[in-house]
Amino acid sequence: MDSAPARMDNVVPFRRVTPQPAPATPGSTGRASTPASRRGDQRAVMDAVYATGTLAVAAGDRETKLIAARLQVYGFLSIEEVDADGTLRRLRPSEAIRARSERPWRVTKASYGASLAVTIPAIDDFLFEQPA
């Protein structure tokens, strides 16, 4: 059996590209929006909500609203929009992403099992029985 030499001329070693920090512009925080900083921001919002039970988000705070909307998609948070008269209206994940910026939000911990979005077929009902 003829053995070919182990030449790998077409293989390029993998190198992670380190993101360059964005230049500071007036009105910006001066930090780059890297995936690690976004994860840190998500973690900070989650920690704040889980520590206090609720978080009030100002109407114009678009960045926090986007983070909360992303966490709602994953099922970690619930978002309610505060109307002008003080009433709360729960937002679906699709609504939260496209929500208007003139209304503040109240972000709370998700209530697991309180309202399932899908119905449970009768044949699978035994999976959700509570132990006696």
C-alpha positions in Angstrom: 0.0 0.0 0.0 1.4 3.3 -1.0 1.5 5.9 1.7 1.2 9.6 0.8 3.3 12.1 2.8 1.3 14.0 5.4 1.4 17.4 3.6 -1.3 19.9 4.6 -0.6 22.9 2.4 -4.3 23.8 2.3 -4.9 23.8 6.1 -4.9 27.2 7.7 -4.5 27.2 11.5 -7.5 28.6 13.4 -6.9 31.9 15.0 -9.6 33.7 17.0 -10.0 37.3 15.9 -9.9 39.6 18.8 -12.5 42.4 18.4 -11.0 45.9 18.2 -12.6 48.3 20.7 -15.0 50.7 19.1 -13.7 54.3 19.2 -15.5 56.4 21.8 -18.0 58.7 20.4 -19.9 61.4 22.3 -22.7 59.9 24.3 -21.4 56.3 24.1 -20.1 54.3 27.0 -16.8 53.7 25.2 -17.0 49.9 25.4 -17.3 47.5 22.5 -20.4 45.3 22.3 -18.7 42.0 22.3 -20.6 38.7 22.9 -18.9 38.5 26.3 -20.1 42.0 27.3 -23.6 41.2 26.1 -23.6 38.0 28.2 -22.4 40.1 31.2 -25.2 42.6 30.5 -27.7 39.7 30.3 -26.4 38.3 33.6 -26.6 41.7 35.3 -30.3 42.1 34.3 -31.1 38.5 35.4 -29.3 39.0 38.7 -31.1 42.3 39.3 -34.5 40.8 38.5 -34.0 37.6 40.5 -32.6 39.5 43.5 -35.4 42.0 43.8 -38.2 40.1 42.0 -38.9 43.0 39.7 -37.1 45.6 37.6 -38.5 48.8 36.3 -37.1 49.7 32.9 -37.4 53.3 31.7 -39.2 54.1 28.5 -36.2 55.2 26.6 -33.8 52.5 27.8 -33.7 50.6 24.5 -30.6 48.5 25.4 -32.0 47.1 28.6 -35.3 46.4 26.8 -33.5 44.4 24.1 -31.7 42.4 26.7 -34.9 41.7 28.6 -36.7 40.8 25.4 -34.0 38.3 24.5 -34.2 36.8 28.0 -37.9 36.5 27.7 -37.6 34.6 24.5 -35.5 32.0 26.4 -38.2 31.9 29.2 -36.2 33.5 32.0 -38.2 36.7 32.4 -41.7 38.1 32.0 -42.3 41.6 30.6 -45.2 43.8 31.2 -45.8 47.2 29.6 -46.9 50.0 31.9 -49.7 52.0 30.3 -50.2 55.7 31.0 -52.9 55.0 33.6 -50.6 52.5 35.4 -52.2 49.3 34.2 -49.9 46.5 33.2 -50.2 44.5 29.9 -48.1 41.4 29.5 -46.1 41.3 26.4 -45.5 38.3 24.2 -41.9 37.8 23.1 -42.7 38.9 19.6 -44.3 42.1 21.0 -41.4 42.8 23.3 -38.9 42.8 20.4 -40.9 45.3 18.5 -42.3 47.3 21.5 -42.7 51.0 21.3 -40.1 53.0 23.3 -42.6 55.5 24.8 -43.8 53.2 27.6 -41.8 51.9 30.5 -41.7 48.1 31.4 -41.8 46.0 34.5 -39.6 43.0 34.2 -40.3 40.0 36.6 -39.1 36.5 37.1 -40.9 34.0 34.8 -43.5 32.0 36.6 -42.8 28.4 35.6 -45.8 26.3 35.0 -48.3 29.0 35.8 -49.5 29.4 32.2 -48.2 27.0 29.7 -48.3 28.3 26.1 -49.1 24.8 24.8 -51.8 22.4 25.9 -50.8 19.0 27.2 -52.3 16.0 25.4 -54.3 13.7 27.6 -52.0 10.8 26.8 -49.0 12.7 28.3 -50.9 14.0 31.3 -49.3 11.5 33.6 -45.9 13.3 33.1 -47.2 16.3 34.9 -49.0 14.7 37.9 -48.0 16.1 41.2 -46.7 13.5 43.7 -49.2 12.8 46.5 
